[in-house]
């Protein structure tokens, strides 16, 4: 039976309801009996999935979309102050609730696992959601990406565990009070909100301080930023810290990662016993994510051997090295990677699966502020590909910054000897890739923006070559 919905959330209106984070909360509330409504800039499969649950989804933003009986308006940090629905809510005195507060409310009275870190949050949260479901524990979860079909980014379960992706980008992860928290890595990102690593550390310390007394922090032992955070947190009353990784001093130590095509066999030393299990996605970083999930689950009392076996049932999440299909002997894979560390990790993972084929990348930089700060590092990471095409910057919520363009990335890649070129017309990409790709090659569409839409178009164009 679904928990009662608080009166304040009985008739919520979501601005940007089709977004990964917003749609998950809307889905859980609708399942629990709330009369959900919202709006989004365009129609989508996610919007259709929400309508199937009884939600009202308007396309476009207008003050008239806000129902007279709305009990609150839910927003994310991406919603601008001049949004007409937000302005209408303030004019009418309708409470405005941040997405993170709504999610925190959903987790009340649950045994919560909150997954944080600069990279890998969606994958690790998904691994936990799938494996705990496989074990029959019926968890609730809210993930920043779809597992298999549109709308599968969240679920209201009947069990006591709630797994949630905890977003550090706008400090919203300070709202949660988990029993177990995971910190996968700590790096400087989200430059519009953080000016220095000092601010990043302070933010993650605040997140760790929110863990309930007697709770557990699961944190990487191999990552420099995570180790610094661990040092800062040691000795805090009521906080148990469990480290994981390949480092000799890790509490849960990874002693082997053996790649097998698009899977890996991982061996860990846990409580002085070796445990070997399969991770059904390629790459060392995904193996580390799986061990983080294993460590967190065992901290809640899930038997390690059972959880390790169940982790093998995870086969990926949309946009995380997701195979879109094959045509003319060419595989097309979609990657959400947009930070240099993520780009390098995904390219290294795919390189191990490419055999004699080449790795070709269509990269779309995400945000002007990130490009301004990390263009050189992005270019260096792209040099790991055999060839890459770089699109214009996807602005998302940001306004342009003078002098900040994709050319900065291309110049940095070229300085490393990379075969990298610009493409300003996104619709020209399928033809361009069809002229580059040969049988046996792997093509990655890479970035956090709408570059994901190019995969099917590239496959369709390759199919004409094949025929």
C-alpha positions, 0 to 999 in steps of 0.5 A, a space after each residue: 500500500 502506498 504511503 499517504 501523500 502529504 497535503 502539500 503534495 496532493 496536487 503538485 505541478 512540476 515545471 519541466 516535468 519531463 526532466 530526468 530528476 523531475 519525472 522520477 519524483 512525479 512518477 512516485 507521487 502519481 503512484 502514491 495517489 497524488 494528482 500530478 500535473 506539469 509542463 515541459 518544453 516538448 513532448 516526449 516518451 517520458 511525458 507519455 509514460 507519465 500520462 499513462 500514470 494519470 498525470 496531466 502533462 502540458 507542452 510549452 510553458 504558460 501561466 494558464 497551465 497552473 491549475 487553480 487547485 495546485 497545492 505546490 509548484 515543484 522546480 529544479 535549479 534549471 528553471 529560470 525566474 521568468 518562467 510564466 508558471 513560476 511567476 503565476 505561482 508566486 503571484 497566487 501564493 502557491 508554495 514553490 518546492 525545490 525538487 530535492 525537498 520533494 525527493 527528501 519527503 518521499 524518502 521519509 521513513 525509509 532506509 535510504 541510500 543516497 549516491 553522490 559523486 562527480 561521476 557515476 551516480 546514475 550507474 551506481 544508483 541503477 545497479 542498486 535498484 536493479 540488484 535489490 529488485 532482483 533479490 525481491 526486496 522491492 526497493 523504491 528508487 529515483 535515478 537520473 536516467 532510464 533503466 530500459 524504457 521511458 519512465 523507468 527512472 523511478 519506482 515506488 516499491 513496497 520494501 523499506 529501502 529507498 535508493 536515490 541519486 544525490 545531486 551535488 551540482 546545486 548543493 541539493 544533496 544537502 537535503 537528504 538524511 540517508 542511512 547509507 551514503 556513497 561518494 564515488 569521487 570528488 572533483 571540481 565541476 559545476 563551475 557556475 556554483 562552485 568556485 574552488 575545490 575548497 567549496 566542493 569539499 565543504 559541500 560534500 562534508 555537509 552531505 556526509 554530516 547529514 547521514 543519520 547517526 550510526 549510518 555509513 559512508 561508503 567512499 572510494 579509496 582510489 580517488 584523490 579527492 575522495 581520499 581527501 574527503 575521507 581524511 576530513 571526515 575521520 573521527 566524526 561521532 556516529 559516522 562509520 566510514 567504509 572505503 572501497 577500491 584497488 588501494 592496499 588500504 581499502 576496506 573492501 578491496 578490489 583484487 581483480 578486474 578481468 575484461 570479457 568483451 562487453 562484461 567484466 569479472 570482478 573479484 573483491 576481498 570482503 571481510 577477509 573472504 574473496 568474492 567474484 561476480 560479473 559486471 555486465 557492462 565494460 570498463 574499470 570504472 563500471 566495475 568500481 561502481 558495482 563494488 560501491 553498490 555492493 559495499 552499500 548494500 551490505 552496509 544495510 545488511 543485504 548478504 554480500 554473496 546474494 547481492 554480488 550475484 544479483 549485480 550481474 542482472 544489471 545490463 546498463 542504463 540509457 545513455 551510459 555506453 548504451 548500444 543503439 544498434 549496428 548497421 553496415 558493420 558499424 556499432 553505434 553507442 550512446 554515452 552521457 559522458 561530458 566531463 573529461 574524466 568521464 570522456 576518458 573512462 568511456 573511451 578507454 572502456 570502449 577501446 577494450 571492446 573495439 578489437 581492430 576497429 576504430 573508435 569514432 566520436 561525435 562529441 557535444 560539449 555541455 554548458 559554456 561554463 564547463 567548457 570555459 574551465 575544462 576545454 583543454 582537458 576535454 580535448 586531451 580526453 578526446 585524443 583517445 579516440 581515433 577520430 572525433 567530430 565536435 558539435 557546438 556547445 549545448 547551452 542547457 540553462 546557460 547564456 553564451 560566454 564571449 570567446 567560449 566555443 567548441 574551437 577551444 576543445 578542438 585546438 586542445 585535441 589537435 595539440 595532442 595530435 588528435 584527428 578532430 574537426 568541427 561540425 556546426 550543423 548537427 543534421 549533417 552528422 549522419 552523412 559525415 559519419 557514414 563517410 568516415 566509418 568502416 566495418 568493425 568501427 565503433 561510433 560514440 555519440 557523446 555528451 549530456 545534451 541532445 546529441 543522443 538523438 543522432 544515434 538512430 539517424 546515424 544508423 539509418 544513414 549507415 543502413 543506406 550504405 549497407 543496402 
